């Protein structure tokens, strides 16, 4: 296969320390030292904290993670779409080290600093739309979502919020109520915050061929009948759903919803926490559909691995809360702001939007070719470096979570980090760091191909 924009030589990875860019297994996965740490984890950490692959990391960079046993694993997860610029990316490391030597915390709402303003300026410039904007910084994606809801309610004077089937918006009480999937995110944690409603999503594989406009009008009809626009503060939607299964809504779905919101004084909130910052081959996934949200929530890829999130939006909406109504002790911490500025510089200077599009082309071609010969793959979907396959029983078309679990376990055992997702637990997602060398990306996809073949042969 001829690749469109090869990256730097594998001996000098874009991000992280100078690690050999190779998959190398010196023990079983997990190795003995990782297993010992898992025993300590069981005695020290809440059992409610699950782990996808219990290998304990000591170094990471480019497209690999190195564990405490000396195994080098191909990273196709990026810490759930966080390390887009690569782990310990050089500009990020330098910026954080410099800030660390100056000061670590003052609380921006007590004694402010310029890097918070610079991050807000960058977000106002980068996010969709050329209107006047404002931003506010927080720590986590769920915190950004909660504050977007606060802002929308304050601006509109209305209370109801609509989220969608298969949505994921976080694990706080309000965001659990907005999240669709019960297990493991919601089970036993209620009651949840009131005035949160759910509407049907566009899910092309399972919609029976309904186009985006029809699917949006179906959702709008339900909203109007069950809630009423006069009571609705905002709808919130992921332009590509993340934990719900990397569902790309049909063309026209988002634009039709946005037009209805504009006509009915309802705030349109785009949750771009997983899709944002070059991940999909645009800086933000909304750009694929040409839509401009009123508010946009960002996190994950914003700061190269440091905890930071934001809400950015129309100035009149963002300026509506009273002074002191927004903020928090750690929101926009100076170390995280330094990391964000360096991360954004890396996205732009190293042309990582284009790199994400190239990665998407490579993954799309390989996965589509695999689906053509394997009927268990019902769909290949996604955009840029955010791709997925949905696995089913080919005889019935029903989701096959057991197959998905077996394949992920087999791939893990061969030294490749992959993550599952989906309402039905039958989706494998691919979120490589944009710093991954081409040869590692292709090798990781080959390991997946071999695992699927081995599972089929064993059936």
N, C-alpha and C positions, 0 to 999 in steps of 0.2 A: 504494500500500500504506500502511495506517495502522500506524505503529510504536508499540510499547508504551511505552516510557520514553525519550523523546528526551533526548539528552545536552545539555550546555551549547552555546551558540552556537559555530559553527566559528571565529569570530574569537578565542575564548579557550579553546584546547584544554586538556584536563585536565592533560596532562603536557608537560614540556619547555619550551624557550624559545618565545618568541612567534613561531612560524613560521606562515606562511600555510598553512591546511589545504586544500591543493589539489594536484592532479596537474598538473605543468607540465614539459614536455620542451623544452629549448632546444638539445639536441644529440641525436644518435643515442645509443642505450644499448648498451654503455658509451660515454661521451664521450671526447674526445681526452686529457684529463688523466687520466682513469681508466685508459685504455689505456697511458699512459706509466707509471703506477704498477704496472700489471700486469707490464710489462717489468722494472721494478725488483724486484718480488716474485719473479719467476722467477730472478733473480740472487742473491737474498738469503734467500729462505724455502724450506724443504724442499719439494720437489715432492709430497711426501706430504700436504701441506695443500691440500685442494681448496677451491674457492670456487663457490658456487651462482650468484651474480650479481656480476661484477667491477665494481661501481660503488663508489667509495671515498667514505665518508660523512664529512661535516664538521658536520652538525647533524641532530637528530632530535627529534621531540616530537609529541604528539597521535597522529595516524595517518599521519605522513609521515616519510620520510628524505630529506635533501637531500645530494646528492653534490658532489664537488669541481668538477664542471662546471656546477653551478647547476640541475641537474634535481631536481625534487621528485617523489618516488615514493610511491605508496600502500603502506603496510606491512601485509601480511597474514601476516607471519611472526613478528613480535615477537622476533627473534633466537632462534628456536626456543623460543617460549613463555616467554621470560625477562621481557620488559618489559610485564608485565600492567598495571601502573599507568601505563605510558607511559614513554618515554625521558626522562631528566632530570626526573622528576616533582618538583614544587616541594618537597614535604616531604622527599623523599630528598636533594635537592641541599642543602637547608638543614641537615639533620642531619649529612650527611657533611662539609660545610664546617666545621661547629662542632667535630666530632670531630677533623678534620684539624688544627685549630689547637691542640688539647689534647695529643694524642699519637697516634702511628700504629701502634705495635706494642710489646708487652712479652712476648708469648707467655702465654696464659692459664694454662698449666701452670707458669709461672715466677713471674709477678706478675700476679694476676688483676684483673678490672675488672667493674663491675656490669652493663654492657650485655650481656655473655655470659649472665649469669643471667636478665636480663629477656627475652632472646630465648627461652631455654629455658622460662621460665614461660609465655610467649605460645604456644609450640608445644604445651606440655602442656595448655593451656586449649583451643586451637583444634582439635587433631586428634581424630578420632572416639573416643568412649568417655569415661565419667566416672570411670574407675578411676585409681588413683595412677600417675603417669608420671614418667619421667626423659627428658632429652634430652642429646645430645652433638653438637657442631658440628664441621664439616669444611669443605672448600673446593669440592668438585665432586660431581656426582651419583654418578660411579663410586666415589669415595672413601666416600660414604655407604653405597652398596651393599656394598662390601667389608667395611666395619665392621659392618653389620647381619649379614652372614654370620659374621664373627668372634664377635659377641655371641651369636648363636644356637648356634653350635658350642660355645662355652664354657658356656652355660647348660644345654644338653641333654647334653653329653658325647658327642654323635654328630657324624658328619662329612659325610654326604651332603647335597647340595642339589639341589632340583628347580626348574628353570626350564621355560618353555613354548615351544612352537613359535611363531615370529614375534616372540619377545621381543627387546628391546634393553635392556641394563643397563650398557653402558659400554665403554671401550676399554683398560682395564688388563688385565693377564693373566687374573686371575680373572673379571672381568666380560666379557671377550671370550669366555671359555668358556661363560658364561651367555647370551650373545647368540646369536641363531639365525642371522642372515644372514652368509654368508661374505664377500661382496664388497660394499663395500670394507673392512669392519670387521675381518675375521679372516684374510683370505687371506695366507699366507706368514708369519704371526706366531706359529705354534705352536712347541712343544707348549704346551697350556694346562693350567691347574691341574686336578688330579684330583678325583674325587668330585663331579662336576657332571653331572647327568642331565637329560634332556628328556622332557616329557610333552605329549600333544596338547592344543591350545588349542580353546576354543569359537570358531568362526569362522562365524557364521550364514550368510553368503553362500555359503560353500563346504562347509558341513557337511551338506548334503542335508536340512535341516529338523530336525536333531537339537536337542531342547530343552536348556536349560542343565543340568538335573539329570542327564540321560542323558550329556551330554558330560562332566560332572564325574566321573561314575561310571566312564566309559571311562578317563579319566586316572588315577583312583584305582586301578582294576584294574591298569593298567600299572605304577604305582608299587609296589603291593604285590607284584606278581610279579617285577619286575626289581630292586627295591631293598630293600623291606621297611621298614615303619614303624620297626622297632627300630634301623635304621641311619640314619634320616633326621632331620637336624637341622632343616631348614626347607624350605618351598616359598616361592618369590618370584614375584610376578606383578604386572604393571601392570593396574590396574582397567580402563583403556582402553589398549590397546597403542599406543605412539607410533610409533617408526620402523618397526614391523612393519605399519603401515597403518591406524592409528586404529580398530583392531578392538574393537568393543564386544561382550563376551561375552554370550551369551543369559542371560536372567533365570534365577537359580538356580544358575548355574555357580560364582560366587564363594562364595556362601553354603554350598553343598554342600562345596566344598573346605575352607572354614573349619571347618565342623562336623567333618569328618574329622580335620583337624589337631588340634582341641581334644580329640577322643576318643583320639588316638594320641600325645600329647605331642610334637607337631611344631609348630615356630614358624611362624606365618603372617606373611610379610613383604609388605607392600604397597609397591611401587615407585611413588610418586606424584611422581616428579621432574618429569615433563611435565604431569601432570594436576592437580597440587596448586595451591592458592592461587587459588581462585575461577574457574579456567579453565573448568570444566565446568558452571558454574551452581550448584555447591555449593562450599564452601571446599575440600573434598576429594572426589574421585570415588567413594571408598568409600561415601560417604553416599547415593549414588543407590540402592545395593543394601542399605543398612542394615547393613553389616558393620563390625565393629570389629577391625582387625588387631592382632596382638601387637606388631609393629614396623612403623613407617612411615618410608620414606625420602623426603626432600624436598630440593629445590634449585631451580634455574631461577627461578621466580617469587617466590622467598622474599625477595629483597633488591634489587629494582629494577634489576638489571644488575650488581651487585657479586658477586664469587665467594663463595658461602656455600652450605653444605648441612648436613643434619642427619639424625640418626636419633632418633626419638622412640618410646617404647614402655613396656610394662608395667614398673613399678618393679623387680619381682623379677628380670626378665630383664636389664634395663639395669644393675642394680647387681651382677650376677654377676661381671663381669671384675674382676681385681685392680687396685688403684690403680696407675696408670701404664700399664695395658693399653690404654687408649684415649687419643687425643690427637693432637697434631701441631703443628709450629712455627706454622703460619699458621691453623689451624682456629679459627673464631670470631674472626677479626681484628677489632679495634675499629671500623674503618671499615665493614666489612661488617655488623657488628652494629648500628651506628647506622643504616645503610641499611635493614636488615631491620625494625627497630622502626618506622621511618617508613613503610616499604612496607606493613606490616601495618596500621598506623593508616589508611593511605589506602584499603586494601581495605575496612576496616570503616566508616570515616567517610563515604566516597563511595559506599557501597552497591554495590560492584563485583561482588559475587556476583549481585545482581539484574541488573546491567548485562550480565554474561556470559550470563545466561539470555535476556535480550532479544536480544542479538547472535545467540545460537543460534537463536532463533525466526525472526529475519530471514533468516539464512543458510539455515536449513532450508527455509523457504518458497520462497525463490528457487531453491535447488539442486534441490528436489523438483519444482518446476515445470519446470526445465530438463531433468531426467531424464525427465519425462513425454513430452517431444517428441524426445529424443535417446537412441536405444537403446544408444549406446556407454557411457552411464553405467549401470553395473550396479547400483550402490547409492549412496545418500546416507546417511552414518552419522556418529555422533559425538554429543556433548552440549555444550551451552553454546557457548562460543567456541572449541571444539575440534571442527571438522567436517571431513569429507573426502568426496571422490567417488572411486569405483573405476571405472577405464575398461577396457573389454574390446572385443574383436572381436565385434560383435553376431551374426555368423553362427555363431561357435563358442563364445562365452562365455569364451574364453581371455584372459588378461591382455594388455593392449596397452601395453607400455612405450614403444614408439616413438611412439604417439599422445600419450601422457602427456608425453614429452620435447618434442614439437613444440608442444603447447599451452602448456606452461610457458615455453618460449623465446619464443613469440609474446606472451604476457602480459608477460614481462620487457621485451620490446622496446617495449611500450606504457606502461611506467612503473609496473608493479604487481609487488610482490615476493610470489611464491608459492613454496612448497616442495613437492617430491615426497617420497614415502616408499613403504613397502610391500615385503614380501619379493620380490614380482615386479616392482617398479619401476613400478607402474601406478596409483598413488594420488596424488591432489593433495590436500594438506591446507591448512586455513585456520586460522590462529592470530593473528587481529588483536589488537593491544593493546586493552585494555578502555577506553582513552581515545579510541578512534577515533570521529570524528563519523559520524552515520548516513549523510550524503550521500556521504562517502568510501567507506564500506563498500559501499554500493549501487553506486557507480561502479566499484569494483574488481570486484564480481561481474558487472557489465555487460561489462567488458573481457574477463573469462573467457568469458562467453556469446558475445561477438563472435569470440573466438579459436577456440572450438569450431565455430562456424558457418563461419568462413573455412576451417578445416581440412577440414571436410566438403565444402565447395564445390570445394576444390582436388583432392579425391580422385578 
